[in-house]
């Protein structure tokens, strides 16, 4: 998802071929992570964060022409395009149909997201415990600013009311890049600001993908390869193996991202969330129970993971098949799984809740047996 977003931004700005742009991005990012590792990530993340804050403010202010007449006029313009854009829910959308889907599901998934390795590893960069509160306060403030950037999507819709640019239809993933290029492409100052905005958009993607490359390659090298072949591998060889793992990750990333550039299903976000949310669901119980619950057995962790695995993929793949192909009704959930595009967040939220309940039950039963 991140690679496709970065590619879209660069290819729109430079008018280059998307596949070749993707290849250049992968060679660059995976290359410096392969040889720089965590040390390079600390410095690049700092620079990226500063640029991202500046760009977030610029993007929010870019909608001033639409906001100068007041919020009433702003909402009125959106309503003229589509009344659904100003409502709290959008039943015709495949992703924003109810408060259950917009609020409850996202809160559950959000709890799982903050437990993930590429997020947790950021806290390991703090020098001492006294920095934790500063870290949390600054993170909340800046994250709130970043969340507000979604308003840029409304600016873009007003700029492209029929979702076309220069006579060509805009895909979901191409709207914001097209908006940035259009708004910041006239006059030297606007072009300079536009370049800064593009840098910020790239920084947002790079800062995340660096953490993913580091945490995933380390997991594969240490937890998988190290566990299986640890006694046969000398210490220095782990570095070489880790670099080879990053190379294989780069190849897999290129193939997956290229497919999404050429044949997307609504948005690359759906493809990415299907894999990422299933992963979040499966490792939620082991991580949370391992941190907050004492004396957790392997059976409890395994029960949570297997339950999440079964529930997630049953809901995401089997439920739509039962509804569409077999005509079986499941009541309230028919509205979420009867269409072509599924929302992975719903399957993830239900999997997380079910897995947590199953793990709690197994943990309580196991503890009761120990007490007896």
C-alpha positions in Angstrom: 0.0 0.0 0.0 2.7 2.4 1.0 4.8 1.7 -2.1 1.8 2.2 -4.4 1.1 5.5 -2.7 4.7 6.7 -3.0 4.8 5.6 -6.6 1.5 7.5 -7.4 2.9 10.7 -5.9 6.2 10.6 -7.8 4.8 9.4 -11.1 2.1 12.1 -11.1 4.7 14.8 -10.2 7.3 13.7 -12.7 5.0 12.2 -15.3 6.9 8.9 -15.3 5.9 5.3 -15.9 4.5 3.9 -12.6 6.1 0.5 -12.8 9.6 1.9 -13.4 9.0 4.5 -10.7 8.0 1.7 -8.3 11.2 -0.2 -9.2 13.4 2.9 -8.4 11.6 3.5 -5.1 12.1 -0.1 -4.0 15.8 -0.2 -4.9 16.4 3.1 -3.0 14.5 2.4 0.2 15.3 -1.3 0.6 18.9 -0.6 -0.3 19.6 2.0 2.4 17.7 0.0 5.0 19.8 -3.1 4.1 23.0 -1.3 4.9 21.9 1.4 7.3 19.4 -0.4 9.5 18.1 1.1 12.7 20.8 3.7 12.9 19.8 5.3 9.6 16.1 5.0 10.5 16.5 7.2 13.6 17.9 10.1 11.6 15.7 9.7 8.5 12.6 9.5 10.7 13.4 12.7 12.5 13.8 14.6 9.2 10.7 13.0 7.8 8.6 13.9 10.9 9.5 17.6 10.7 8.7 17.7 7.0 5.4 15.8 7.5 4.2 18.3 10.2 4.9 21.3 7.8 3.2 19.5 4.9 0.2 18.6 7.1 -0.3 22.3 7.8 0.1 23.3 4.2 -2.4 20.7 3.0 -5.0 21.8 5.5 -4.5 25.5 4.5 -4.6 24.6 0.8 -8.4 24.4 1.1 -8.7 28.1 2.1 -10.4 29.1 -1.2 -13.2 26.6 -0.4 -13.4 27.6 3.3 -13.2 31.4 3.0 -17.0 31.8 2.7 -17.6 29.7 5.8 -18.3 26.1 6.7 -21.9 26.4 5.5 -20.9 27.3 2.0 -18.2 24.6 2.1 -20.7 21.9 3.0 -23.2 23.3 0.5 -20.7 22.8 -2.3 -20.1 19.3 -1.2 -23.8 18.6 -1.0 -24.3 19.8 -4.6 -21.8 17.2 -5.8 -23.2 14.3 -3.7 -25.5 14.7 -0.6 -23.8 11.6 0.9 -20.5 13.6 1.3 -22.0 15.7 4.2 -23.8 12.9 6.1 -22.4 11.1 9.1 -22.8 7.8 7.2 -22.8 6.9 3.5 -24.9 3.7 2.9 -24.0 3.6 -0.8 -20.3 3.4 0.1 -18.5 0.0 0.5 -16.6 1.3 3.6 -18.6 4.0 5.5 -22.1 2.5 5.8 -22.8 2.7 9.6 -21.4 3.9 12.9 -20.6 0.2 13.6 -18.3 0.2 10.6 -16.9 3.8 11.0 -16.5 4.0 14.8 -16.7 0.7 16.7 -14.8 -1.4 14.2 -12.0 1.2 13.8 -11.6 1.5 17.6 -11.1 -2.3 17.9 -8.7 -2.4 15.0 -6.9 0.7 16.3 -6.2 -1.1 19.6 -4.6 -3.9 17.6 -2.6 -1.5 15.4 -0.7 0.1 18.3 0.5 -3.3 19.6 2.3 -4.1 16.4 6.2 -4.4 16.3 6.8 -1.6 13.9 5.0 0.8 16.3 6.4 -0.6 19.5 10.0 -0.4 18.2 9.7 3.4 18.1 9.5 3.5 21.9 12.8 1.6 22.1 14.5 4.6 20.6 13.9 6.6 23.8 17.0 7.1 25.9 15.3 6.9 29.3 11.9 6.5 31.0 11.5 10.2 31.7 11.1 10.8 27.9 8.0 8.6 27.8 5.5 11.3 28.8 7.1 13.8 26.3 6.9 11.1 23.6 3.2 10.4 24.3 2.1 14.1 24.5 3.9 15.0 21.3 2.6 11.9 19.6 -1.0 12.6 20.5 -0.8 16.3 19.3 1.0 15.5 16.1 -1.2 12.5 15.3 -4.3 14.7 15.8 -2.9 17.0 13.2 -2.2 14.2 10.8 -5.7 12.8 11.2 -7.1 16.2 10.2 -5.3 15.9 6.8 -8.2 13.6 5.7 -10.0 16.9 5.0 -7.8 17.3 2.0 -9.9 14.6 0.4 -12.9 16.9 0.5 -10.8 19.7 -1.1 -9.8 17.2 -3.8 -13.4 16.3 -4.4 -14.4 19.9 -4.9 -11.4 20.3 -7.2 -12.4 17.2 -9.2 -16.2 17.0 -8.7 -16.7 14.4 -11.4 -13.5 12.5 -10.4 -11.7 13.3 -13.7 -8.6 15.3 -14.5 -7.8 16.4 -18.1 -10.6 14.2 -19.4 -9.2 11.1 -17.7 -11.0 9.2 -14.9 -9.1 9.3 -11.5 -8.8 6.2 -9.5 -9.3 6.3 -5.8 -5.5 6.1 -5.2 -4.8 8.9 -7.8 -7.0 11.7 -6.5 -4.8 13.2 -3.8 -1.6 13.1 -6.0 -3.6 14.7 -8.8 -4.9 17.4 -6.4 -1.4 18.2 -5.1 0.0 18.5 -8.7 -2.9 20.7 -9.8 -3.0 23.1 -6.7 0.8 23.5 -6.5 1.8 23.8 -10.2 1.4 27.5 -11.1 4.0 30.1 -10.1 7.5 29.6 -8.7 6.3 29.8 -5.0 3.5 27.4 -5.5 5.8 25.0 -7.3 8.3 25.3 -4.4 5.6 24.6 -1.9 4.4 21.7 -4.1 7.8 20.1 -4.0 7.8 20.4 -0.2 4.3 18.8 -0.1 5.5 16.0 -2.3 8.5 15.5 0.0 6.1 15.3 3.0 3.9 12.8 1.4 6.9 10.7 0.6 8.2 11.1 4.1 4.9 9.8 5.5 5.3 6.6 3.5 9.0 6.2 4.0 8.9 6.6 7.8 6.4 3.7 8.0 8.0 1.4 5.5 11.4 1.7 7.2 9.9 0.5 10.4 8.2 -2.4 8.6 11.3 -3.4 6.8 13.3 -3.4 10.0 10.8 -5.2 12.2 9.8 -7.8 9.6 13.3 -8.6 8.4 14.4 -9.0 12.0 11.4 -11.2 12.8 12.2 -13.5 9.9 15.9 -13.6 10.6 15.8 -14.0 14.3 12.5 -15.6 15.2 12.1 -18.0 12.2 15.5 -18.7 10.6 17.4 -18.2 13.9 15.0 -20.5 15.8 15.2 -23.3 13.2 18.9 -23.1 12.2 20.4 -21.0 15.1 23.0 -23.6 16.2 24.3 -23.9 12.7 24.6 -20.1 12.0 27.6 -18.1 13.2 26.9 -14.6 14.6 28.3 -12.6 11.7 26.3 -14.6 9.2 23.0 -13.3 10.7 23.8 -9.9 9.2 24.2 -11.4 5.7 21.1 -13.5 6.1 19.1 -10.4 7.2 20.3 -8.6 4.1 19.2 -11.5 1.9 15.8 -11.5 3.6 15.4 -7.7 2.8 16.3 -8.5 -0.8 13.5 -11.2 -0.9 11.1 -8.8 0.7 11.9 -6.2 -1.9 11.2 -8.6 -4.8 7.9 -9.7 -3.2 6.9 -6.1 -2.5 7.6 -5.1 -6.2 5.5 -8.0 -7.5 2.6 -7.2 -5.2 2.7 -3.4 -5.7 3.0 -3.8 -9.5 -0.2 -5.9 -9.5 -2.0 -3.3 -7.5 -0.9 -0.5 -9.8 -2.1 -2.4 -12.9 -5.2 -4.1 -11.5 -6.5 -2.5 -8.3 -9.6 -3.6 -6.4 -11.2 -0.2 -5.7 -8.1 0.9 -3.8 -4.7 -0.6 -2.9 -5.8 0.0 0.7 -8.2 -2.9 0.5 -5.5 -5.3 -0.7 -3.1 -4.1 2.0 -5.6 -4.1 4.8 -6.7 -7.7 4.0 -3.2 -8.9 4.7 -2.2 -6.5 7.4 -5.5 -6.7 9.4 -5.4 -10.5 9.4 -1.9 -10.3 10.7 -2.9 -7.8 13.4 -5.8 -10.0 14.4 -3.7 -13.2 14.7 -0.9 -11.7 16.8 -3.1 -9.5 19.0 -3.7 -12.0 21.8 -0.1 -13.2 22.2 1.2 -9.6 22.3 -1.4 -8.1 24.6 -1.6 -11.1 27.0 2.2 -11.3 27.0 2.5 -7.7 28.1 -0.5 -7.4 30.5 -1.3 -10.8 31.9 1.0 -12.9 34.2 1.8 -16.5 33.7 0.2 -16.9 30.2 0.4 -20.4 28.8 1.3 -21.3 25.3 -2.2 -22.8 25.0 -3.8 -19.4 25.7 -1.7 -17.6 23.1 -2.2 -20.3 20.5 -5.9 -20.4 21.1 -6.1 -16.7 20.5 -4.1 -16.8 17.3 -5.8 -19.8 15.8 -9.3 -18.4 16.7 -8.5 -15.1 15.0 -7.1 -16.9 11.9 -10.2 -19.0 11.5 -12.7 -16.2 12.2 -11.0 -13.6 10.1 -10.7 -15.6 6.9 -14.1 -17.3 7.4 -15.8 -13.9 7.6 -13.8 -12.2 4.8 -14.0 -15.1 2.3 -16.7 -17.6 3.3 -19.4 -15.2 4.5 -19.5 -13.2 1.2 -19.7 -16.5 -0.7 -22.6 -17.7 1.4 -24.5 -14.4 0.9 -23.8 -13.9 -2.8 -23.5 -17.3 -4.3 -25.7 -19.3 -2.0 -28.3 -16.7 -1.2 -28.0 -17.3 2.6 -28.9 -14.4 4.8 -26.9 -13.6 8.0 -29.2 -10.8 9.0 -27.5 -7.5 9.9 -24.2 -8.4 8.2 -25.7 -8.9 4.8 -25.2 -5.2 4.1 -21.4 -5.5 4.7 -20.7 -8.6 2.7 -23.1 -8.7 -0.1 -21.1 -6.4 -2.4 -18.0 -6.8 -4.6 -15.6 -5.0 -2.2 -15.3 -6.2 1.4 -14.1 -4.1 4.4 -11.2 -6.0 6.0 -11.7 -3.9 9.2 -15.0 -5.6 10.0 -13.5 -9.1 9.7 -10.5 -8.0 11.8 -12.6 -6.5 14.6 -14.8 -9.5 14.9 -11.8 -11.8 14.8 -10.0 -9.8 17.6 -13.1 -9.8 19.8 -13.7 -13.5 19.3 -10.0 -14.4 19.8 -9.8 -12.3 23.0 -12.9 -14.0 24.5 -11.6 -17.5 23.6 -8.2 -16.7 25.0 -9.6 -15.3 28.3 -11.7 -18.5 28.7 -8.7 -20.8 28.1 -6.6 -18.7 30.5 -9.2 -18.8 33.3 -9.8 -22.5 32.9 -6.1 -23.2 33.0 -5.5 -21.0 36.0 -8.4 -22.7 37.8 -6.8 -26.1 37.2 -3.5 -24.9 38.6 -5.2 -23.6 41.7 -6.7 -27.0 42.3 
